[in-house]
Amino acid sequence: MTASLARDWLVRVHSGRAELADTAPVIETATATVFACRLAGRPDPMLTSAVAVPRNGSMPFHLATDDPLGDLAGHAAEPTPRPLRRQAARTNARGRVLAVDAAVDGYPASAVPWRPDDETAGWWDRLVGHFPGARVGECATWDEVVRAVAATGPDTRGVVWIRREVAGLEFTGHLVYAHNNDGQVVLLDGQTGGLARLDTGGVRGLRLARFHRQRPGVGVEPWRRSAPTFPAAVAKARAWLALRHAGQLVLIAPSPYDEMRRGWLFACSSARYVTYHDWRAQTLDGALVVPKDEAAPFGLPNAEPWNWLRDWDLGAVEAVPEPAAGGPPSWYAETMPRLGPVLSTSVHPNGESVLAELSRFPRDARALVWLRRRDRRGRESVGALFNALIGAAGPILVESSTGRTAVLDQPGLLALHVIRYH
């Protein structure tokens, strides 16, 4: 009965992506029964891989990442309900470790709350992707972690995944941040706001993602700092996205190959699109230019972006496109409710296919055509919107940002969406 409650809760909260590792509990107390859990059909472990089922009938909950056994003891002392939203503050080790990384560099940062989607397969690789150039290795002891971070000198950083086990099964782990501060290695716990507790009992392994990044100059907004190197450019881009979009846009596969003469051309996507792959959640403005000098990052114009970027990189233009921050993280959610009810949507590989569909619409029908582009590295980048009206002579398409006749087949074309509305 208790195992079925845990199983049903996991299915509901994780949308079927998590399951019990064993129907037998790994811990039992006077107030709760604890089960180990795992990703369904996947070998990589979850971070919050323990679920407690209270005996008083309240909802199950994931144990805290920083101290799961202490959290369980706290529940035994005070077995009050642990709503998912409230308990998320005790399980957001990922958000906390990213906030610590920003704080070490002097960036304003707040931790993003835990969400069930954080546990999906590949979560560790996605986390490591926040730290370009990170080298991942296994450490047998905490001394080995400290030696590794000390070996490559000041401003070496690292994220340590503490993998725990109970009764031979993976148990809720934790993430702590390592920093070589002028030769002194410190391990910080963003969850508790202090020095990390270096547990040894019940530890299955210590996985270290180690990287090096110099601290930027003090007293300058992080998105106003120069970015002559790739790590500095990534930090500047992330600071800008955090400032302007509060984590709703994320960088996609930044690389040293993004370098230009005057800056870096990065790509970003809506965080919801990355998670759910719903095209309606994607951003229109997926290009982000990070100048090497102290100028703020900016987006590209929706019309003829590659010509404009070439001219900027050659120094032929200086004024950045407006608005510099780009549009909303999801243009569809912002735009379509203002235009009217959506009647149909379709996706097309080229302009000929779009015109063929528009030609079948009745007279005076209206639609938006969303042109999605790839950048030179194949990532989705800045797009464009065209207004379509079916006139007596056929479809009329106008570039919404310039008022000029729309050109559907453009370099780097990824897809064309036709969205008919009433």
Summary of the structure (lengths in Angstrom):
residues: 422
radius of gyration: 24.9
end to end distance: 51.6
largest distance: 77.8
contacts: 1336
relative contact order: 0.08
helix: 28%
strand: 30%
